[in-house]
């Protein structure tokens, strides 16, 4: 499971951390996040994120 980066503000969604403020548990794959989830930094949509390749 790779992390994802917001192409607008650079926020990195880290699978190991999740997004607890939005109710996303640590270990949740980006693909499993609800489609209406937004970037915690800028409010961008999930579609504005790109996969970070290792």
DSSP file (Angstrom, degrees, kcal/mol; ACC not computed):
  #  RESIDUE AA STRUCTURE BP1 BP2  ACC     N-H-->O    O-->H-N    N-H-->O    O-->H-N    TCO  KAPPA ALPHA  PHI   PSI    X-CA   Y-CA   Z-CA
    1    1 A X              0   0    0      0, 0.0     2,-0.2     0, 0.0    14,-0.1   0.000 360.0 360.0 360.0 119.9    0.0    0.0    0.0
    2    2 A X        -     0   0    0      1,-0.1    28,-0.4    13,-0.1     2,-0.1  -0.564 360.0-114.4 -94.3 158.8    1.5    3.2   -1.1
    3    3 A X        -     0   0    0     49,-0.4    49,-3.1    -2,-0.2     2,-0.3  -0.402  28.0-139.6 -81.1 166.1    1.1    6.7    0.2
    4    4 A X  E     -AB  13  51A   0      9,-1.8     9,-3.2    47,-0.3     2,-0.4  -0.960   5.5-146.7-131.6 148.0   -0.6    9.5   -1.8
    5    5 A X  E     -AB  12  50A   0     45,-2.9    45,-2.5    -2,-0.3     2,-0.4  -0.929  19.7-121.2-118.5 139.4    0.2   13.2   -2.3
    6    6 A X  E  >  - B   0  49A   0      5,-3.1     4,-1.5    -2,-0.4    43,-0.2  -0.640  16.1-152.2 -74.4 125.7   -2.2   16.1   -2.8
    7    7 A X  T  4 S+     0   0    0     41,-2.8    -1,-0.1    -2,-0.4    42,-0.1   0.566  90.6  53.1 -77.7  -7.6   -1.2   17.8   -6.1
    8    8 A X  T  4 S+     0   0    0     40,-0.3    -1,-0.2     3,-0.1    41,-0.1   0.905 130.9   2.1 -91.4 -51.3   -2.6   21.1   -4.9
    9    9 A X  T  4 S-     0   0    0      2,-0.1    -2,-0.2     0, 0.0    -4,-0.0   0.503  94.1-112.9-119.8  -7.4   -0.9   21.7   -1.5
   10   10 A X     <  +     0   0    0     -4,-1.5    -3,-0.1     1,-0.3     2,-0.1   0.551  54.2 160.2  89.2   6.6    1.5   18.7   -1.1
   11   11 A X        -     0   0    0     -6,-0.1    -5,-3.1     1,-0.1     2,-0.6  -0.413  31.4-142.8 -60.8 136.1   -0.2   17.0    1.8
   12   12 A X  E     -A    5   0A   0     -7,-0.2     2,-0.7    -2,-0.1    -7,-0.2  -0.916   1.2-147.0-107.8 119.0    0.9   13.3    2.0
   13   13 A X  E     -A    4   0A   0     -9,-3.2    -9,-1.8    -2,-0.6     2,-0.6  -0.760  18.9-159.1 -79.9 115.8   -1.7   10.8    3.0
   14   14 A X    >>  -     0   0    0     -2,-0.7     4,-2.9     4,-0.4     3,-1.4  -0.883  13.3-151.6-102.9 119.8    0.3    8.1    4.9
   15   15 A X  T 34 S+     0   0    0     -2,-0.6    12,-3.7     1,-0.3    13,-0.5   0.881  96.6  58.3 -54.6 -41.5   -1.3    4.7    5.2
   16   16 A X  T 34 S+     0   0    0     10,-0.2    -1,-0.3     1,-0.2    10,-0.1   0.733 117.8  32.0 -65.6 -21.1    0.5    4.0    8.4
   17   17 A X  T <4 S-     0   0    0     -3,-1.4     3,-0.4     1,-0.1    -2,-0.2   0.734  86.6-171.7-103.8 -30.9   -1.1    7.1   10.0
   18   18 A X     <  -     0   0    0     -4,-2.9    -4,-0.4     1,-0.2     7,-0.2  -0.382  45.7 -75.1  67.5-152.7   -4.5    7.3    8.3
   19   19 A X  B > > +C   24   0B   0      5,-1.7     5,-2.3    -6,-0.1     3,-1.9  -0.626  50.1 177.0-141.4  77.2   -6.5   10.5    9.0
   20   20 A X  G > 5S+     0   0    0     -3,-0.4     3,-1.3     1,-0.3    -1,-0.1   0.799  77.8  62.5 -58.0 -31.2   -7.9   10.1   12.5
   21   21 A X  G 3 5S+     0   0    0      1,-0.3    -1,-0.3     2,-0.1    -2,-0.0   0.778 110.1  41.3 -64.5 -24.8   -9.5   13.6   12.5
   22   22 A X  G < 5S-     0   0    0     -3,-1.9    -1,-0.3     2,-0.2    -2,-0.2   0.307 124.2-103.1-102.8   6.8  -11.6   12.4    9.6
   23   23 A X  T < 5S+     0   0    0     -3,-1.3     2,-0.7    -4,-0.3    -3,-0.2   0.656  75.6 140.4  82.2  15.8  -12.3    9.0   11.1
   24   24 A X  B   < -C   19   0B   0     -5,-2.3    -5,-1.7    -7,-0.0    -1,-0.3  -0.844  46.9-136.6 -95.5 114.1   -9.8    7.2    8.8
   25   25 A X    >   -     0   0    0     -2,-0.7     3,-1.6    -7,-0.2    -7,-0.1  -0.299  26.5 -92.2 -70.4 150.4   -8.0    4.5   10.9
   26   26 A X  T 3  S+     0   0    0      1,-0.2   -10,-0.2    -9,-0.2    -9,-0.1  -0.341 114.1  34.2 -55.8 139.8   -4.3    4.0   10.6
   27   27 A X  T 3  S+     0   0    0    -12,-3.7     2,-0.5     1,-0.3    -1,-0.2   0.419  81.3 140.6  90.8  -0.8   -3.5    1.3    8.0
   28   28 A X    <   -     0   0    0     -3,-1.6    -1,-0.3   -13,-0.5   -10,-0.1  -0.659  52.3-127.0 -79.8 121.3   -6.4    2.2    5.7
   29   29 A X    >   -     0   0    0     -2,-0.5     3,-1.5     1,-0.1     4,-0.4  -0.343  17.7-119.7 -63.5 146.2   -5.4    2.0    2.1
   30   30 A X  G >  S+     0   0    0    -28,-0.4     3,-1.4     1,-0.3    -1,-0.1   0.866 114.4  59.3 -55.6 -38.1   -6.1    5.2    0.0
   31   31 A X  G 3  S+     0   0    0      1,-0.3    -1,-0.3     4,-0.0     4,-0.1   0.745 102.4  54.4 -63.1 -23.7   -8.4    3.2   -2.2
   32   32 A X  G <  S+     0   0    0     -3,-1.5    -1,-0.3     2,-0.1     2,-0.2   0.478  82.4 105.3 -92.5  -3.5  -10.5    2.3    0.8
   33   33 A X  S <  S-     0   0    0     -3,-1.4    -9,-0.0    -4,-0.4     4,-0.0  -0.556  86.7 -95.9 -73.7 140.8  -11.1    5.9    1.9
   34   34 A X    >   -     0   0    0     -2,-0.2     3,-1.8     1,-0.1    -1,-0.1  -0.228  29.3-120.0 -56.8 147.5  -14.6    7.2    1.1
   35   35 A X  T 3  S+     0   0    0      1,-0.3    11,-0.5    -3,-0.1    12,-0.2   0.715 111.0  59.1 -63.8 -21.8  -14.8    9.1   -2.2
   36   36 A X  T 3  S+     0   0    0      9,-0.1    -1,-0.3    10,-0.1    -2,-0.1   0.386  77.3 122.0 -91.1   5.5  -16.1   12.2   -0.4
   37   37 A X    <   -     0   0    0     -3,-1.8     9,-0.8     1,-0.0     2,-0.3  -0.373  48.4-154.8 -63.6 145.5  -12.9   12.5    1.7
   38   38 A X  B     -D   45   0C   0      7,-0.2     7,-0.2     8,-0.1     2,-0.1  -0.899  26.6 -90.1-125.0 153.9  -11.1   15.8    1.3
   39   39 A X     >  -     0   0    0      5,-2.6     4,-2.1    -2,-0.3     5,-0.1  -0.415  32.1-140.9 -58.1 127.6   -7.5   16.9    1.8
   40   40 A X  T  4 S+     0   0    0      1,-0.2    -1,-0.2     2,-0.2   -21,-0.0   0.744  97.8  48.3 -66.5 -21.8   -7.1   18.0    5.5
   41   41 A X  T  4 S+     0   0    0      3,-0.1    -1,-0.2     1,-0.0    -2,-0.0   0.883 133.8   2.0 -84.5 -41.1   -4.9   20.9    4.4
   42   42 A X  T  4 S-     0   0    0      2,-0.1    -2,-0.2   -31,-0.0    -1,-0.0   0.495  89.8-113.5-131.3  -6.2   -6.8   22.4    1.5
   43   43 A X     <  +     0   0    0     -4,-2.1    -3,-0.1     1,-0.2     0, 0.0   0.585  57.8 158.1  82.4   8.7  -10.1   20.6    1.0
   44   44 A X        -     0   0    0     -6,-0.1    -5,-2.6     1,-0.1    -1,-0.2  -0.276  44.7-102.3 -64.3 155.0   -9.1   19.2   -2.4
   45   45 A X  B >   -D   38   0C   0     -7,-0.2     3,-2.1     1,-0.1    -7,-0.2  -0.311  28.1-107.0 -76.0 160.3  -11.0   16.1   -3.6
   46   46 A X  G >  S+     0   0    0     -9,-0.8     3,-1.6   -11,-0.5    -1,-0.1   0.810 117.9  66.2 -56.1 -32.4   -9.6   12.6   -3.4
   47   47 A X  G 3  S+     0   0    0      1,-0.3    -1,-0.3   -12,-0.2    -3,-0.0   0.627  88.6  68.3 -68.2 -11.9   -9.2   12.7   -7.2
   48   48 A X  G <  S+     0   0    0     -3,-2.1   -41,-2.8     2,-0.0     2,-0.3   0.292  84.6  93.7 -89.4   9.6   -6.5   15.5   -6.8
   49   49 A X  E <   -B    6   0A   0     -3,-1.6     2,-0.4   -43,-0.2   -43,-0.2  -0.779  58.4-158.2-103.5 148.1   -4.1   13.0   -5.2
   50   50 A X  E     -B    5   0A   0    -45,-2.5   -45,-2.9    -2,-0.3     2,-0.2  -0.947  27.3-104.0-123.2 146.0   -1.4   11.0   -6.9
   51   51 A X  E     -B    4   0A   0     -2,-0.4     2,-0.7   -47,-0.2   -47,-0.3  -0.442  26.0-136.3 -68.3 135.8    0.3    7.8   -5.8
   52   52 A X        -     0   0    0    -49,-3.1   -49,-0.4    -2,-0.2     2,-0.4  -0.853  21.3-146.3 -91.0 118.0    3.8    8.1   -4.4
   53   53 A X              0   0    0     -2,-0.7   -49,-0.0     1,-0.1   -51,-0.0  -0.684 360.0 360.0 -88.7 138.3    5.8    5.3   -5.8
   54   54 A X              0   0    0     -2,-0.4    -1,-0.1   -51,-0.0    -2,-0.0   0.458 360.0 360.0 -76.3 360.0    8.5    3.8   -3.6
